[in-house]
Amino acid sequence: MSNDESDPDIIGEDPRLGGLKDRLEAAHSAEEARNRPASTGADASYSLGNRVLAELLGGVAGGALLGWIIDRFAGTAPWGLLIVMAIGIVVAFVNIIRISTRKPDGS
């Protein structure tokens, strides 16, 4: 073989491959930055607010439903509804106070 340029061992690595590797690494890091959550503080606050709302609505609605069922079968209308709904409200507020006084997970 008289043509030394056609031998891949003599030519070496193509300089365009180094540029391609750099661009691929930059694209991967940009994609990771784009997929990373923006801020966990706002999401955590939003989640906590939804949990407090669910506790309050669940306590009232659960107490009302359970009280209505008791009134329906025991014939004690409206006392079963009022008493069990009041218990549900108290339990909901106790849970909300417990949630609000708990220390954050980060510290």
Helices and strands as residue ranges (DSSP letters): G 4-6, H 8-11, H 15-35, H 40-74, H 79-101
